[in-house]
């Protein structure tokens, strides 16, 4: 295990944030030629995990209030945060370095004000539109030039678009530029109805058919289509698994010691986000019993799962006041990246010029 000193500590706590990682994480990131992006809505942080020139792990963190869903698409990094959807672009040319260290520098180039819609997962359509799970209004939405959002799909059991988080729609699996599957904590059609269905009311829905393909889950999140399979995090049980489309059942692959949110894939690996449960809200879930059976404490971070063996082969861990993560995204062909929050003195001081025509 290696300890990594933090760059900054959350302003809301005097307790130190401690980072640690498995001994082989850096070599795996190097072999795959990737970096990772991770969000923590509790602390309002976007973390970029990369490899610095001295051979260590670089943990770059920037403040984005209630940082949530991530999408890395054709070199652009999209981020949902409290009331905003950001499109961030790398302003460095291939040969340029920032501070003789960073190979990419992501700056917020466009910001869309959605208001407090509690946006979760984000995706990009085949038309280049930003799509996001609009949890407060129980629908998938896209951006509007005039309004906060434009609804494009809602579950068949939701009677109307209204500011009542009824089913806690949260996850979205994209395929060929279209939303194909979503996850929700329940199929409730009353305000906050999902809170009474956390243990076994979770569902996965086919967006095109607007029908349920799997139910009986516990607070499912992060549906993803990869290598012909529909992967889901059954968060309330701490399991990564697949939905068997013939039996319409969830088949777990591996148990991870935490409340799971955030899932990304690269080659034969799954990158899974873990959080420490908020027991005042998550007590009574099967996750509690699973942790007791494993004689394990929940922790916060990212586990790398080998899809062949179903075992954790590498990990990154956060200890201290940062307890909850939301999303994880693989950043291919990126060595060591930095980001900037909008409207800070640092970001306002960076001016770059596009090539002349």
Secondary structure, DSSP 8 states (H G I E B T S, - for coil): -EEE--S---TT--S--EEEE-TTHHHHHHHHTEEEEEEETTTTEEEEEEE-TTSSEEEEEEE-TT---EEEETTEEEEEETTEEEEEEE---TT--BTTTBSEEEEEEEEEE--S--EEEEEE-TTS-EEEEETTTTEEEE--SSSS-EEEEE-TT--S--S---S-EEEEEEETTEEEEEEES----STTGGGGGTTT-EEEEETTTTEEEEEEESSEEEEEEETTEEEEEEGGGTEEEEEETTTTEEEEEEE-SSEEEEEEEETTEEEEEEE---HHHHTTSHHHHHHHHTT----EEEEEEETTTTEEEEEEEEESS------EEEEET-SSEEE--TTSHHHHT--------
